[in-house]
């Protein structure tokens, strides 16, 4: 992805860039993506993969694993993506060749192409894109004779070393020193600094469009729009809500492995609908709030947000979950009706929540957290200590929100995990007073306590370190 908002010493307007190209005597090196071609060739290639949903699942799996950590970092991410698409969907290359004519017609930079028609001007395409993807696109743009300097798919080194290394290796140092270089990317700063006429231009017509962004899948809005860059599915859902779903109920499961797998499908089912609440929340905020807190990704609309597909996912995954959770018994219609009621109630409550003022939302927020934390109990039995843990989890989610709404920015961030640990201990002791010590003497209780302690370890250590005794503080004034 390009960094259009970064300012460099070489920034010029499109008009100035075209004028400089017409006046330049010497080699002309042009970037391709979002410069000569007003989209991203790598993303458009991946977008050519069919069937689209499995391709999207593959890309999201890669984003979770992040194997580029071992091959040179984010710069090598696209090598992994294109290689796997080419291996798993080998017909994508042919589909790409069939698409390039239409893409070139619709997204060629016509102003820049007109300047290149001047006699004697034959550009060199210098791109971080990949040779098998770029070559047919450049030909379709009307430059079949243009020399292309592009990355190879057979190595990570080309993307790791950068465009300057590619250009010098292909063209020689003297050619680069005499060249005019036009790009839109601040990542090309080393190449710009090495050439005779560096130009960095962001074309207003250019658009970065994520591959497969028109395909719906649960979780995309949450990770790419609502909470971008936070790994929220892992940190905020799997390690929080889902962990308590499992720990609170697995001791009563007939087949633990199928139980966990069933809960996982139930989680996908629930979040397909809960995520729709986030979509509605942002749209209501954009429409009615004076100062809505919306991410830039919301304005860019990088993911699909259809109306009915989440319900298809929710009911399909819910049905699979019920079969797994009831195995080896046969599910009964009441199971499906109960889960459908949970989904409908969650959707209805979130819809109401989004349409009330922020003061009223303080109290309604507890209902949303109850749904997130305890929706699974409509199908799965839990013991008393499991109910205590879920209650502590719900209260711990509600307290920081209450503090945020009532206290505003002047209040410190609440230590969520430590608050949850405290609630769990207090409620567990009350349970022991009510039912006796046997209520706490179980593997479930120990597992829940251990998980709460583990998650709160840093906040607990910080609180213990910050504590000080007033009766041992030297109160004498300084001399």
Secondary structure by P-SEA (a helix, b strand, c coil): cccccccccccccaaaaaaaaaacccbbbbbcccccccccaaaaaaaaccccaaaaaaaaaaaaaccccccccccaaaaaaaaaaaaaccaaaaaaaacaaaaaacccaaaaaaaaccccbbbbbbccccaaaaaaaaaaacccccccccccccccccccccaaaaaaacccaaaaaabbbbcccccaaaaaaaccbbbbbbbccbbbbcccccccccccccccccccccccccccccccaaaaaaaacccccccaaaaaaaaaaaaaaaaaaaaaaaaaaaaaaaccccccccccccccccccccccaaaaaaaaaaaaaaaaaaccccccaaaaaaaaaaaaaaaaaaaaaaaccccccccaaaaaaaaacccccccccccaaaaaaaaaaaaaaaaaaaaaaaccccccccaaaaaaaaaaaaaaaaaaaaccccccccaaaaaaaaaaaaaaaaaaaaaaaaccccccccccccc
